[in-house]
Amino acid sequence: MKLTLRPEWRLRPLSSFLGFLDIKTGVTIALLFALLNKVAGVYGLVAVLTGAGGSAAQLSLYLYSVLGLIALAWGLKAILHEDAKHSLYFAHLFFADHILSTAWLVFFAVLWWFYTPHDGRVQVNSDAQKEVMESGVGHNMTDEERAAAAMTIWNAEKGIASAMIVFGWLAKFYFAALLYSYAIHLRKGSYRSLSRSRPYPASGSANGVVYAASALPDGDDDDVEEFYRLPVRAPTSANTANGHATGGHIPTSSL
């Protein structure tokens, strides 16, 4: 038994990035943003291993970022080579990564918003940090003055911080939809027919060979076809009228 969406609920794959860029270019940009995110996790892991300290949740996120870099390298290769099958697999991984990252995001957001005191106190990890703190503005404040100033800054910035977190979280859904759309167009052989896509050079290229070889047989693409196929309505009224005009008989053919 195959589960499919109703025709009016089926989504159309995206045909461009933000309406004016090639969808492949958009996917590449999305993966570069993801790459920066994972590289930041690697730097966090290095900091923890060199004595900066950190919680178990932070360490698990940093280790996951290292594994994510490996998956990103594999996925970027599939995207650039226009490999239809591996591009779809990577789209699944990208979406799963977003779900897992959301769990860490919620955990750290709750920890920072509700359980971290915003009183201006800073933990000093080295003599150099202590020297910078003592040479800056506000080092001669009392604890009450520092807490009041820190709370003022926090109240002014937490709204912007919340908006940026929500925007980034929603943007990754769009990136996932972009990846799925790109993979679907490759599997259906419609990528090069999109208005923003770059055609192959007349002399042919290595990428062209890979793209032609990456299309999957129709039998392996049934699920995707069922999900994205648009309903086709036969012109019954016109056929009926023609049938009455020819004596009430509508010719049919069998395969």
N, C-alpha and C positions, 0 to 999 in steps of 0.2 A: 504494500500500500504506500503510495507516494503522497506526501503532504505538499500542497501548493497553495499559493495565495489567490484570492479572488482577483479577476482581471483588473478591477478598479483600484485594488490595493497594491498592485505590482509597481515597483519603483523603476524609473528610467535611469540607466547609468549616465553619469555625468559625461559631457563631451569636451569640456575644457576646464582649465583652472581659473576660477574667478571670472569666467566669461571672456577672457582675452588672451590667455596663454595656452600653449599646447599642454595636454593633460599629462604627458610624459615629463615635461619640464616641471609641472606642478608636483608630481609624485617625487621627483628628485629633490625639489626644495623641501618637501615635507620630511623626507628621509635625512636631509642635512640638519634640519632642526632636531630631529630625534637623535642624530649622532652627537650633536652638541650636548644634549641632555644626558646621554649615557657617558660621555667623556667626563662630564662634571662628577658623575658617580665614581669614576676611576680615581680622580683627584681626591675625592673624599676617602676612598679606601686607602690611598697612600698616606693621607693625614692620620687616619686611625692607626695604621701600622707603625707610624713613626712617633706615636705617643701623644697625639692630640686628644685622644679619648673619644668616646662615643657610646651610644646605647646599642643593644642587640638589634633593634629595629633599623638603626642607621647602618650597621654592619651588613645586615641581610640585604638592604636596598643597594648598597655599594657592590656587593658580590653579584647581585642580580643584574646590575648595570654592566658588569664585565661580560656576563653571558649574553646580554642584549647586544653588545657591540659585535659579537660573533654572528648573531642572527642578522643584524643590520648589514654587515659586510656581505653575507650570502644573499640577502634580499636585494641589495643595491645592484649586485651583479646580475641577478635575474631581471631586474627592471631595465637596466641599460642594454642588456642583450635581447630584450623583448621576448623573454621566455614565458609563454602563456601559462603553462602548468605551474611552474615554480612561482610565478607572480601571484597566482591565486592562493597558493599555499602560504606565501609570505603575507598576503592580505589577512588571512586567518590569524597568523602569528601577531601581526600588528594590532589587530583588534583585541586579541587576548592579552597582549601587553598593556593595552589601555585599561582593561578591566583590572588587571593586577596592580598597575600603578595607581589606580583610583583608591584601592584599599590603603596603600601607603599614604596617599595624599590626604585622605580623611583622617587617618591616625595622627599624622604630624600637624594637620590643621587644628584638630581638637586639642592636641597637646599644647600648641603654641597659643591658641586663642583663650583657653580656659584654665590651663594648669601651669603656665609659665608666668611668673610675676613680672610685670612691666614696670619695675621700680628703678631702672637705670643702673643697677649694679652689674658690673662686668667682671667675669672671672679672668684673672691674670695668669697666663701660662708661661710667661718668660719675663726676664728683666727688661727686654726691649719693649714689650707691650706696656709694662709698668711705666717706663720712661715716656712713652708716647702719651699715655693717659695723663700723667702728671704735667706734661707740657701743654696740653690742650685746654680749651675753654671749659670751665665748669669743674675743674679738679678741686676747687676750694669750696664747693657747695656742701651744705649739710645733707644728711640722708633724706630729710623731708623735702628739701628743695629739689634734690635730684629726682626723687620719686614723682613729685608733682610735674617737673619738666618732662620726664620720660612718659608719664601718662598723657600729657598734652600732645606730645609727638605721636604716641600710639593712637589716640583718638582721631588725629588728623590723617593718619596713614592707613588705618585698618580697612577703611572703605575701599581705597584704591587697591590695596593688597587683595581684598576679596574679589573685586572685579577682575583683576588680572588672573587670579586662579581660575575663576569660572570661565573667562574667555579662553585661556589655554586649554582647559578641559573640553570645552565645546569645539575648539579648533581641531583637536585631535580626532573627534568624531568625523569632522569634515575630511580630514586627511585619510581616515580609514575608508570613507565612502569614495574618495578619489582613487585610492589603491584598488578597491574592488571594481570600480568602473573601468580603470585601465586594464585590469586582468580580464574582465568580461569582454571588452572590445578586442583584446588580443585573441581570446578563445573563439570569438565569433568572426574574426577576420575583418572587423570594421574599423580598426584603429586608423589605418591610413586614409580612410574615406572621411574622417572628421575634418571640419572646416579649419581647425587650428593646427592640425597635424602636419608635419613636414613630409613631403613625398620622398621616395627613394631617388637617389641620383640616377640619371639615365643609364650610366655604365654599370649600375649595381654596386652593392657593397657587402661586406661581411655581415653587417647587421641585417641586411635584407635576406640573406640566406638563413640566418638564425630565425628571423621572424616567420619566414615561409615554412620552416621546418617545425616551428613550435605550435602550429595550429593542431588541435586535437581532433580525433575522429568524432563524427557526429554522435556515436553511441556513448562516448565518454563525456559528452557535454549536455546530456539530457536535463540534468538538474538545473543547470544555469539557464538553459533555454526556457524551461518551464517557468522559472522565476521572473525572467525579464521579457518574455514574449508578450507583445502587445496584442490585445484582442482584435481580430479582423472581422468586421461585420459585412456580410454579403448584401448587395443591393437588392433585397427581396422585393421591394415595391416596384423597381424597374423591371425585374425579371417577370414578376407577376403580370405587369401590364403588357410586356412583350408576348407572354404566354397567351393572354386573352386575344391579342391581335393576330396570333397565328393559329387560332382555333382552339385555344385553351390548353395546348400541349407545350410543355417546356422540355426541350431536349436535354438529356443527361448523358453522361459518359462514364464508363467504369474503367478502372485501371487493371 
